[in-house]
Amino acid sequence: MTREQLAAALASDNGAWAHEARTVLLAGADFAWLTEGRNTVSALKLWDLWSWRLEGLREAAGTPRTGMPEVVDRLRDAGDAQIHLAVIYGPDRARTVLLSADLAVSIACT
């Protein structure tokens, strides 16, 4: 995956977190395609993991990590779609990007 492909996928997402991630990416942040050379992951399996993490964070701290509730909602809506993962290493924090199987669309971003 190239920087341009990832930026285009993020541009397909009208969410604030995707816009922020795209801005950081285009400013030169490093990124990695976490599922490169691997099979995609089911959105349903990721939903199970992320919803469990969200519930744990709510119980422990009361406030989940930025964007996490939106990711859980979008993963639920994606059903059993196949997902790729990428991460953008910004100067302030890392941002996780969940992408469609063809890498063309951002499903969610934190």
N, C-alpha and C positions, 0 to 999 in steps of 0.2 A: 504494500500500500504506500502510495506517495503522499506527501504533504498536501498536494493539490486535490487528490481523491478524498482525503479525510476532510479537508476544508469544504469541499463540495457536499459531502454527506452531512456535515454539520449545518450547512446553509439550508438543507432541506427541512431542518427542525426549527420551528418557530419559538421554541422555549428559550427563556432567558439564560439558562445554564449552557445550552448549546451555543448561543450567540457569544457568551463570555469565553467558552472554550475555543471557538473559532478565532476570536480576536487574539487570544494568547498564542494559539498555534501560528497564525499569520505574522505575529510579532517575532517569531523565531524559536518558540519553545520546542524542546525535544519531544518526540513522541515514539511510541512503540505499538506495534500491532501484536497483541498478546496471543491471539489464536493463529498467527501465521504458521502455515504448514500443518495446522491441526484441523480437526473437524469443528464444525460449529457446535454451539451449545443450545439446547432447547430453552426458549424464553420461560417456559413453565418451570424448569429446574432452577433457572436463575431467580424467578419470582419467589420460589420456595425459600431459597437461601437469603435473598435480600429482604423479604418480608419478615423472616425470622430475626435477621440482624436489626431491622428497624424496630421491631417489638422489644428486643433486648435493650437497644439504646433508649427507647422511651421509658422503659422500666428503670434503667440505671441512672439516666441523666435527665430525663424529661423532655429533652430537645434532641431530635435526630440531626444527623449531619446534613448540611446544606444540600438540597435537591433530592435527598434520599426518598422522601414520600412520593415524589413525582416519578422517580424511577420505578418504584414498586407498582404504582398505578399503571404506568406504561407497559411494564412487563406483563401484568395481568391482562391488559388489553391486547397484547401481542399473542396471547394464547400459546400455541405450540410452535410458533415461528422459530426458525433457526437464527441464531445470533452470533456475531463475532464481537470480540472485545478489543478495545484500544485504550491507551492511556496517554494523556498529554501532561508533560512535566513542566508546569508553569513555575514562575519564580516564587509564588506564594503557596501553591499546593498542587497536587496531582489531580487531574480530572479524568474520570472513567467515562468512556464513550461506548455505548452498545449500538452495534451496527447490524443492518440487515445482512442476510447471507450473501447477497451480491455486492456488499460494501457500498451501496449507493445511497442508503438512507440511514440517518441517525434515528434509532428507536428511542434512545434516552441518553441523558448526560448528567453527571454530577460535577 
